[in-house]
Amino acid sequence: MQGYIIHTQNQKNEDLIVRILTKNEIKTLYRFYGARHSIVHIGRKIDFIQENNGIFMPKLRNVFHIGFNWEREEERLYIWQRFIGLLHQHLKDIYTIDQAYFEILDFGAQKLCAQNPKRVVLEMYAQILRYEGRKPTNMHCILCAQLLTNPPPLDFAPEELLLGRYNKPFSEKFNPSSDNPANNVQINVTRGFLGAHTECVYGEMFDYDKLQSFLESASTIELDDEEVQRAYQVLLLGL
């Protein structure tokens, strides 16, 4: 049986409780002296046997590491492990899953050999959002509920206005500019890539059309390196 280790928990005597994402379920297994074995580490793809004894939780036995060349590169490994940790938190109370999650991890593990690791995990996240039906359309601002291609209504008073910190006239701040047409709207993005007006919510800023293209295609090809870095910061907020 094959799977990806998504979490390990230390026990006494260097034992480990290990959570493994397989094609159809997330298994929780016990590994005696697991802390002594470098194979049993978060993010690793392994082949293993589950041994049931009917008394305690099933044991993890005959572990074989299915390695990738990029695991020797510190940056790629670090970004992969951070994503796996976020995925574990997302699936923390789930035990039966669809094969799609395993396939998405396989997709990412193969692409990491040659591609920018931040782009790879962002594309994996976009695939998860699409599969779970959580892909935001970003048609409306999550705070004022107005179309993102229009400015927020005049009767909406964001915190900056209440504190008197605007550095531009109110009419200029809340009216579209000829330099910022509807097809080049800048929006702020929060966790889950939910969009909001820049006047409504503080977050990472993106071009509306580029963000929609990324979410629709699950490809970062239209994002430049700076935009990828900003998108990665949004990803780190959680899946």
Buried (B, 14 or more C-beta within 10 A) or exposed (E): EBBBBBBBEEBEEEBBBBBBBBBEBBBBBBBBEBBEBEBBBBBBBBEBEBEEEEEEEBBBEEBEBEEBEBBEBEEBBEBBBBBBBBBBEBBEEEEEBEEBBBEBBBBBBEBBEEBBBBBBBBBBBBBBBBBEEEBBEBEBBBBBEBBBBEBBEEEBEBEEBEEEEBEEEEEEBBEEEEEEEEEEBEBBBBEBBBBBBBBBBEBBEBBBBBBBBBBEEBBBEBBEEEBBEBBBEBBEBEB
